[in-house]
Amino acid sequence: MDKEVMIRINGMQFTDIGGQQEPVEVISPGKYYFKNGHHYLLFEDVEDNYNNKSENLMKFRDSYLEVTKKGSVNARLIFEKDKKTKSQYGTPFGMLNIGISTTAVNLKEKEDSIEVTANYALEINDAFIADCSISLTAQSKAADLGLTS
């Protein structure tokens, strides 16, 4: 796969009103590389007001996904099959204690793309919030990511 990629991330976000879930999709250019048995994706995330940005690093292999965010949001989240991990999630509004109980992490590799999905239970400040999933696809910029669908 090429170093220059387009990244599509699909997941769920929780609203302040009743803790409802709403789908979130992020599409961003990024960089891909493979080193020491791990896949890496680097990209920038822009918040709603366009002034706040976060640098993102996703490191993954079969059954493991690590997401590191630095900027307006600071976090290091680990999704590892059949394990519970805890971390702190720093936002402009304060710090949250996050618990992630991962049930599955799946990796699919193709010549021009790579896809990772994770299923997990999310806790915030020791309270169960929801069963969630995240899916990310990285595809060489030379190939069509299907962004028009």
Biotite code that builds the C-alpha atoms (Angstrom):
import biotite.structure as struc

atoms = struc.array([
    struc.Atom([0.000, 0.000, 0.000], chain_id="A", res_id=1, res_name="MET", atom_name="CA", element="C"),
    struc.Atom([1.164, 3.541, -0.716], chain_id="A", res_id=2, res_name="ASP", atom_name="CA", element="C"),
    struc.Atom([2.351, 5.869, 2.048], chain_id="A", res_id=3, res_name="LYS", atom_name="CA", element="C"),
    struc.Atom([-0.202, 8.567, 1.106], chain_id="A", res_id=4, res_name="GLU", atom_name="CA", element="C"),
    struc.Atom([-3.715, 7.360, 2.035], chain_id="A", res_id=5, res_name="VAL", atom_name="CA", element="C"),
    struc.Atom([-7.279, 8.477, 2.549], chain_id="A", res_id=6, res_name="MET", atom_name="CA", element="C"),
    struc.Atom([-8.692, 7.422, 5.921], chain_id="A", res_id=7, res_name="ILE", atom_name="CA", element="C"),
    struc.Atom([-12.368, 6.872, 6.721], chain_id="A", res_id=8, res_name="ARG", atom_name="CA", element="C"),
    struc.Atom([-13.403, 6.305, 10.343], chain_id="A", res_id=9, res_name="ILE", atom_name="CA", element="C"),
    struc.Atom([-16.943, 5.372, 11.361], chain_id="A", res_id=10, res_name="ASN", atom_name="CA", element="C"),
    struc.Atom([-18.083, 5.182, 14.969], chain_id="A", res_id=11, res_name="GLY", atom_name="CA", element="C"),
    struc.Atom([-20.577, 6.481, 17.487], chain_id="A", res_id=12, res_name="MET", atom_name="CA", element="C"),
    struc.Atom([-20.517, 9.738, 19.463], chain_id="A", res_id=13, res_name="GLN", atom_name="CA", element="C"),
    struc.Atom([-22.546, 10.439, 22.579], chain_id="A", res_id=14, res_name="PHE", atom_name="CA", element="C"),
    struc.Atom([-24.614, 13.598, 22.857], chain_id="A", res_id=15, res_name="THR", atom_name="CA", element="C"),
    struc.Atom([-25.031, 15.610, 26.047], chain_id="A", res_id=16, res_name="ASP", atom_name="CA", element="C"),
    struc.Atom([-28.807, 15.253, 25.729], chain_id="A", res_id=17, res_name="ILE", atom_name="CA", element="C"),
    struc.Atom([-29.770, 11.978, 27.365], chain_id="A", res_id=18, res_name="GLY", atom_name="CA", element="C"),
    struc.Atom([-26.514, 10.282, 26.402], chain_id="A", res_id=19, res_name="GLY", atom_name="CA", element="C"),
    struc.Atom([-27.918, 9.409, 22.977], chain_id="A", res_id=20, res_name="GLN", atom_name="CA", element="C"),
    struc.Atom([-25.647, 7.965, 20.315], chain_id="A", res_id=21, res_name="GLN", atom_name="CA", element="C"),
    struc.Atom([-25.212, 9.497, 16.915], chain_id="A", res_id=22, res_name="GLU", atom_name="CA", element="C"),
    struc.Atom([-23.063, 8.124, 14.092], chain_id="A", res_id=23, res_name="PRO", atom_name="CA", element="C"),
    struc.Atom([-19.842, 9.937, 13.291], chain_id="A", res_id=24, res_name="VAL", atom_name="CA", element="C"),
    struc.Atom([-17.782, 9.738, 10.131], chain_id="A", res_id=25, res_name="GLU", atom_name="CA", element="C"),
    struc.Atom([-14.368, 11.308, 9.634], chain_id="A", res_id=26, res_name="VAL", atom_name="CA", element="C"),
    struc.Atom([-12.613, 11.351, 6.268], chain_id="A", res_id=27, res_name="ILE", atom_name="CA", element="C"),
    struc.Atom([-9.070, 12.670, 6.179], chain_id="A", res_id=28, res_name="SER", atom_name="CA", element="C"),
    struc.Atom([-5.854, 12.390, 4.198], chain_id="A", res_id=29, res_name="PRO", atom_name="CA", element="C"),
    struc.Atom([-3.088, 10.685, 6.114], chain_id="A", res_id=30, res_name="GLY", atom_name="CA", element="C"),
    struc.Atom([0.101, 8.691, 6.046], chain_id="A", res_id=31, res_name="LYS", atom_name="CA", element="C"),
    struc.Atom([0.480, 4.924, 6.372], chain_id="A", res_id=32, res_name="TYR", atom_name="CA", element="C"),
    struc.Atom([3.493, 2.849, 7.254], chain_id="A", res_id=33, res_name="TYR", atom_name="CA", element="C"),
    struc.Atom([4.338, -0.647, 8.500], chain_id="A", res_id=34, res_name="PHE", atom_name="CA", element="C"),
    struc.Atom([7.129, -1.197, 11.023], chain_id="A", res_id=35, res_name="LYS", atom_name="CA", element="C"),
    struc.Atom([8.061, -4.037, 13.392], chain_id="A", res_id=36, res_name="ASN", atom_name="CA", element="C"),
    struc.Atom([4.849, -5.973, 12.761], chain_id="A", res_id=37, res_name="GLY", atom_name="CA", element="C"),
    struc.Atom([2.537, -2.988, 13.329], chain_id="A", res_id=38, res_name="HIS", atom_name="CA", element="C"),
    struc.Atom([0.528, -0.860, 10.908], chain_id="A", res_id=39, res_name="HIS", atom_name="CA", element="C"),
    struc.Atom([0.496, 2.907, 11.575], chain_id="A", res_id=40, res_name="TYR", atom_name="CA", element="C"),
    struc.Atom([-1.817, 5.678, 10.390], chain_id="A", res_id=41, res_name="LEU", atom_name="CA", element="C"),
    struc.Atom([-1.123, 9.371, 11.037], chain_id="A", res_id=42, res_name="LEU", atom_name="CA", element="C"),
    struc.Atom([-3.706, 12.071, 10.365], chain_id="A", res_id=43, res_name="PHE", atom_name="CA", element="C"),
    struc.Atom([-5.135, 15.340, 11.650], chain_id="A", res_id=44, res_name="GLU", atom_name="CA", element="C"),
    struc.Atom([-8.637, 15.701, 13.116], chain_id="A", res_id=45, res_name="ASP", atom_name="CA", element="C"),
    struc.Atom([-10.433, 19.084, 12.997], chain_id="A", res_id=46, res_name="VAL", atom_name="CA", element="C"),
    struc.Atom([-13.125, 19.912, 15.568], chain_id="A", res_id=47, res_name="GLU", atom_name="CA", element="C"),
    struc.Atom([-16.491, 21.483, 14.709], chain_id="A", res_id=48, res_name="ASP", atom_name="CA", element="C"),
    struc.Atom([-15.311, 25.079, 15.112], chain_id="A", res_id=49, res_name="ASN", atom_name="CA", element="C"),
    struc.Atom([-12.291, 24.449, 12.820], chain_id="A", res_id=50, res_name="TYR", atom_name="CA", element="C"),
    struc.Atom([-9.898, 26.131, 15.269], chain_id="A", res_id=51, res_name="ASN", atom_name="CA", element="C"),
    struc.Atom([-9.178, 23.038, 17.356], chain_id="A", res_id=52, res_name="ASN", atom_name="CA", element="C"),
    struc.Atom([-7.097, 20.245, 15.872], chain_id="A", res_id=53, res_name="LYS", atom_name="CA", element="C"),
    struc.Atom([-5.801, 16.935, 17.131], chain_id="A", res_id=54, res_name="SER", atom_name="CA", element="C"),
    struc.Atom([-2.916, 14.893, 15.767], chain_id="A", res_id=55, res_name="GLU", atom_name="CA", element="C"),
    struc.Atom([-3.885, 11.224, 15.622], chain_id="A", res_id=56, res_name="ASN", atom_name="CA", element="C"),
    struc.Atom([-1.775, 8.091, 15.555], chain_id="A", res_id=57, res_name="LEU", atom_name="CA", element="C"),
    struc.Atom([-3.396, 4.700, 15.105], chain_id="A", res_id=58, res_name="MET", atom_name="CA", element="C"),
    struc.Atom([-1.215, 1.670, 15.695], chain_id="A", res_id=59, res_name="LYS", atom_name="CA", element="C"),
    struc.Atom([-2.661, -1.761, 15.007], chain_id="A", res_id=60, res_name="PHE", atom_name="CA", element="C"),
    struc.Atom([-2.123, -5.426, 14.286], chain_id="A", res_id=61, res_name="ARG", atom_name="CA", element="C"),
    struc.Atom([-4.422, -8.419, 14.489], chain_id="A", res_id=62, res_name="ASP", atom_name="CA", element="C"),
    struc.Atom([-6.511, -8.239, 17.732], chain_id="A", res_id=63, res_name="SER", atom_name="CA", element="C"),
    struc.Atom([-4.958, -4.892, 18.826], chain_id="A", res_id=64, res_name="TYR", atom_name="CA", element="C"),
    struc.Atom([-5.716, -1.211, 18.113], chain_id="A", res_id=65, res_name="LEU", atom_name="CA", element="C"),
    struc.Atom([-4.162, 1.775, 19.859], chain_id="A", res_id=66, res_name="GLU", atom_name="CA", element="C"),
    struc.Atom([-5.409, 5.331, 19.280], chain_id="A", res_id=67, res_name="VAL", atom_name="CA", element="C"),
    struc.Atom([-3.336, 8.299, 20.452], chain_id="A", res_id=68, res_name="THR", atom_name="CA", element="C"),
    struc.Atom([-4.747, 11.828, 20.168], chain_id="A", res_id=69, res_name="LYS", atom_name="CA", element="C"),
    struc.Atom([-2.780, 15.008, 20.916], chain_id="A", res_id=70, res_name="LYS", atom_name="CA", element="C"),
    struc.Atom([-4.100, 18.551, 20.652], chain_id="A", res_id=71, res_name="GLY", atom_name="CA", element="C"),
    struc.Atom([-7.534, 19.857, 21.645], chain_id="A", res_id=72, res_name="SER", atom_name="CA", element="C"),
    struc.Atom([-8.245, 16.295, 22.816], chain_id="A", res_id=73, res_name="VAL", atom_name="CA", element="C"),
    struc.Atom([-5.560, 14.198, 24.501], chain_id="A", res_id=74, res_name="ASN", atom_name="CA", element="C"),
    struc.Atom([-5.926, 10.464, 24.960], chain_id="A", res_id=75, res_name="ALA", atom_name="CA", element="C"),
    struc.Atom([-4.329, 7.065, 24.535], chain_id="A", res_id=76, res_name="ARG", atom_name="CA", element="C"),
    struc.Atom([-6.991, 4.406, 24.048], chain_id="A", res_id=77, res_name="LEU", atom_name="CA", element="C"),
    struc.Atom([-6.157, 0.706, 23.738], chain_id="A", res_id=78, res_name="ILE", atom_name="CA", element="C"),
    struc.Atom([-8.513, -1.857, 22.222], chain_id="A", res_id=79, res_name="PHE", atom_name="CA", element="C"),
    struc.Atom([-7.221, -5.388, 22.776], chain_id="A", res_id=80, res_name="GLU", atom_name="CA", element="C"),
    struc.Atom([-9.408, -8.441, 22.296], chain_id="A", res_id=81, res_name="LYS", atom_name="CA", element="C"),
    struc.Atom([-10.802, -9.911, 25.541], chain_id="A", res_id=82, res_name="ASP", atom_name="CA", element="C"),
    struc.Atom([-9.132, -7.237, 27.711], chain_id="A", res_id=83, res_name="LYS", atom_name="CA", element="C"),
    struc.Atom([-10.303, -4.208, 29.656], chain_id="A", res_id=84, res_name="LYS", atom_name="CA", element="C"),
    struc.Atom([-8.123, -1.109, 29.536], chain_id="A", res_id=85, res_name="THR", atom_name="CA", element="C"),
    struc.Atom([-8.435, 2.205, 31.346], chain_id="A", res_id=86, res_name="LYS", atom_name="CA", element="C"),
    struc.Atom([-7.183, 5.613, 30.325], chain_id="A", res_id=87, res_name="SER", atom_name="CA", element="C"),
    struc.Atom([-7.817, 9.302, 30.712], chain_id="A", res_id=88, res_name="GLN", atom_name="CA", element="C"),
    struc.Atom([-9.466, 11.324, 27.968], chain_id="A", res_id=89, res_name="TYR", atom_name="CA", element="C"),
    struc.Atom([-8.623, 15.025, 28.176], chain_id="A", res_id=90, res_name="GLY", atom_name="CA", element="C"),
    struc.Atom([-11.063, 17.451, 26.579], chain_id="A", res_id=91, res_name="THR", atom_name="CA", element="C"),
    struc.Atom([-11.255, 21.259, 26.628], chain_id="A", res_id=92, res_name="PRO", atom_name="CA", element="C"),
    struc.Atom([-14.035, 20.770, 29.233], chain_id="A", res_id=93, res_name="PHE", atom_name="CA", element="C"),
    struc.Atom([-12.124, 18.488, 31.590], chain_id="A", res_id=94, res_name="GLY", atom_name="CA", element="C"),
    struc.Atom([-10.760, 14.999, 32.111], chain_id="A", res_id=95, res_name="MET", atom_name="CA", element="C"),
    struc.Atom([-12.798, 11.787, 31.724], chain_id="A", res_id=96, res_name="LEU", atom_name="CA", element="C"),
    struc.Atom([-11.825, 8.347, 32.991], chain_id="A", res_id=97, res_name="ASN", atom_name="CA", element="C"),
    struc.Atom([-12.459, 5.875, 30.174], chain_id="A", res_id=98, res_name="ILE", atom_name="CA", element="C"),
    struc.Atom([-12.824, 2.101, 30.422], chain_id="A", res_id=99, res_name="GLY", atom_name="CA", element="C"),
    struc.Atom([-12.779, -0.020, 27.272], chain_id="A", res_id=100, res_name="ILE", atom_name="CA", element="C"),
    struc.Atom([-13.735, -3.722, 27.370], chain_id="A", res_id=101, res_name="SER", atom_name="CA", element="C"),
    struc.Atom([-12.914, -4.997, 23.898], chain_id="A", res_id=102, res_name="THR", atom_name="CA", element="C"),
    struc.Atom([-14.689, -8.059, 22.527], chain_id="A", res_id=103, res_name="THR", atom_name="CA", element="C"),
    struc.Atom([-13.193, -8.084, 19.011], chain_id="A", res_id=104, res_name="ALA", atom_name="CA", element="C"),
    struc.Atom([-10.544, -6.410, 16.874], chain_id="A", res_id=105, res_name="VAL", atom_name="CA", element="C"),
    struc.Atom([-10.438, -7.519, 13.243], chain_id="A", res_id=106, res_name="ASN", atom_name="CA", element="C"),
    struc.Atom([-7.911, -6.646, 10.565], chain_id="A", res_id=107, res_name="LEU", atom_name="CA", element="C"),
    struc.Atom([-8.409, -7.086, 6.805], chain_id="A", res_id=108, res_name="LYS", atom_name="CA", element="C"),
    struc.Atom([-5.505, -6.360, 4.487], chain_id="A", res_id=109, res_name="GLU", atom_name="CA", element="C"),
    struc.Atom([-5.712, -5.942, 0.711], chain_id="A", res_id=110, res_name="LYS", atom_name="CA", element="C"),
    struc.Atom([-3.206, -4.735, -1.843], chain_id="A", res_id=111, res_name="GLU", atom_name="CA", element="C"),
    struc.Atom([-4.387, -1.087, -1.820], chain_id="A", res_id=112, res_name="ASP", atom_name="CA", element="C"),
    struc.Atom([-6.293, -0.906, 1.480], chain_id="A", res_id=113, res_name="SER", atom_name="CA", element="C"),
    struc.Atom([-6.494, -1.972, 5.081], chain_id="A", res_id=114, res_name="ILE", atom_name="CA", element="C"),
    struc.Atom([-9.513, -2.130, 7.387], chain_id="A", res_id=115, res_name="GLU", atom_name="CA", element="C"),
    struc.Atom([-9.696, -2.417, 11.178], chain_id="A", res_id=116, res_name="VAL", atom_name="CA", element="C"),
    struc.Atom([-12.866, -2.851, 13.235], chain_id="A", res_id=117, res_name="THR", atom_name="CA", element="C"),
    struc.Atom([-13.236, -3.015, 17.012], chain_id="A", res_id=118, res_name="ALA", atom_name="CA", element="C"),
    struc.Atom([-16.255, -3.868, 19.167], chain_id="A", res_id=119, res_name="ASN", atom_name="CA", element="C"),
    struc.Atom([-16.209, -2.754, 22.786], chain_id="A", res_id=120, res_name="TYR", atom_name="CA", element="C"),
    struc.Atom([-18.141, -1.740, 25.874], chain_id="A", res_id=121, res_name="ALA", atom_name="CA", element="C"),
    struc.Atom([-17.511, 1.877, 26.863], chain_id="A", res_id=122, res_name="LEU", atom_name="CA", element="C"),
    struc.Atom([-17.408, 3.155, 30.445], chain_id="A", res_id=123, res_name="GLU", atom_name="CA", element="C"),
    struc.Atom([-17.025, 6.802, 31.417], chain_id="A", res_id=124, res_name="ILE", atom_name="CA", element="C"),
    struc.Atom([-16.102, 7.560, 35.026], chain_id="A", res_id=125, res_name="ASN", atom_name="CA", element="C"),
    struc.Atom([-16.809, 3.891, 35.960], chain_id="A", res_id=126, res_name="ASP", atom_name="CA", element="C"),
    struc.Atom([-20.359, 3.941, 34.547], chain_id="A", res_id=127, res_name="ALA", atom_name="CA", element="C"),
    struc.Atom([-21.334, 1.745, 31.589], chain_id="A", res_id=128, res_name="PHE", atom_name="CA", element="C"),
    struc.Atom([-22.348, 3.955, 28.663], chain_id="A", res_id=129, res_name="ILE", atom_name="CA", element="C"),
    struc.Atom([-22.936, 1.651, 25.683], chain_id="A", res_id=130, res_name="ALA", atom_name="CA", element="C"),
    struc.Atom([-21.732, -1.191, 23.520], chain_id="A", res_id=131, res_name="ASP", atom_name="CA", element="C"),
    struc.Atom([-19.868, 0.463, 20.666], chain_id="A", res_id=132, res_name="CYS", atom_name="CA", element="C"),
    struc.Atom([-17.923, -0.193, 17.499], chain_id="A", res_id=133, res_name="SER", atom_name="CA", element="C"),
    struc.Atom([-15.356, 1.669, 15.467], chain_id="A", res_id=134, res_name="ILE", atom_name="CA", element="C"),
    struc.Atom([-14.333, 0.963, 11.900], chain_id="A", res_id=135, res_name="SER", atom_name="CA", element="C"),
    struc.Atom([-11.466, 2.502, 9.993], chain_id="A", res_id=136, res_name="LEU", atom_name="CA", element="C"),
    struc.Atom([-10.415, 2.055, 6.400], chain_id="A", res_id=137, res_name="THR", atom_name="CA", element="C"),
    struc.Atom([-7.227, 3.383, 4.839], chain_id="A", res_id=138, res_name="ALA", atom_name="CA", element="C"),
    struc.Atom([-6.833, 3.246, 1.089], chain_id="A", res_id=139, res_name="GLN", atom_name="CA", element="C"),
    struc.Atom([-4.041, 4.370, -1.192], chain_id="A", res_id=140, res_name="SER", atom_name="CA", element="C"),
    struc.Atom([-4.841, 7.783, -2.646], chain_id="A", res_id=141, res_name="LYS", atom_name="CA", element="C"),
    struc.Atom([-4.256, 6.287, -6.079], chain_id="A", res_id=142, res_name="ALA", atom_name="CA", element="C"),
    struc.Atom([-7.244, 3.966, -5.550], chain_id="A", res_id=143, res_name="ALA", atom_name="CA", element="C"),
    struc.Atom([-10.890, 5.010, -5.193], chain_id="A", res_id=144, res_name="ASP", atom_name="CA", element="C"),
    struc.Atom([-12.048, 5.039, -1.542], chain_id="A", res_id=145, res_name="LEU", atom_name="CA", element="C"),
    struc.Atom([-15.674, 5.192, -2.628], chain_id="A", res_id=146, res_name="GLY", atom_name="CA", element="C"),
    struc.Atom([-16.253, 8.549, -0.951], chain_id="A", res_id=147, res_name="LEU", atom_name="CA", element="C"),
    struc.Atom([-19.122, 9.384, -3.292], chain_id="A", res_id=148, res_name="THR", atom_name="CA", element="C"),
    struc.Atom([-21.434, 6.676, -1.970], chain_id="A", res_id=149, res_name="SER", atom_name="CA", element="C"),
])
